[in-house]
């Protein structure tokens, strides 16, 4: 049984209201109701536009709920409706909102370190100049470029300014942890010790207590020398050395195999 356009529009309005109120639980309930209705939507531009708008709200709800699995599902469904609407030359949602959704997806792919999919998405986006120049799209592109060349300081600075929308903060927080881990890896092999105040600045923590919390949770092998105000780093495991290889034993075994092979031949 086909759902009336009036009923679909009413449910979308309820979903929009929940999202605007910041009611994540209520929004998820409204989205679930809408997805059930979408099963009986006729394949028209009007209904596809309502479905796309609903899934856009679903994406924002997933971000607010910090649910990456739900985010990925909603984006996957949303992209299908975008394709349907583009094929019919319809423009049901503003280009700005679509760029917002695509930009969030790029941030998600960076968090997942799925760079192949990230660049595949960029190939589609590049065909639309409006999308490729949008602040929602250029932000993750610049972040990815800086990560690839190891410009961690620039990445951290970007995280503190020029954020396109508050919805990006969830992904930024996830990437921030990754960036700090990379900086920490570099620091511990570059220094035997480092002043705590310098570590706070290098890793862009807001306070010494934030750094200490990070050390406690993620770097329990670092030694905190509070008396000298330093962090001391354990020497990295250098692995096996050439001298550790039993070369004489290997040579003897090889000669033995060669002798046995000669006898067989």
Buried (B, 14 or more C-beta within 10 A) or exposed (E): EEBEBEEBEEBBEBBBEBBEEEBBEBBBBBBEBBBEBBEEBEEEBBBBBBBBBBBBBBBBBBBBBEBBEBBBBBBEBBBBBBEBBEEEEBEBBEEEBBBBBBBBBBBBBBBBEEEEEBEEBBEEBEEBEEBBEBBBBBBBBBBBEBBEEEBBEBBBEBBEEEBBBEBBBBBBEBBBEBBBBBBBEEBBEEBEBBBBEBBBEBBBBEEEEEBBEBBEEEBEEBEBEEEEEBBBBEEEEEEEEEEEEEEEEEEEEEEEEEEEEEEEE
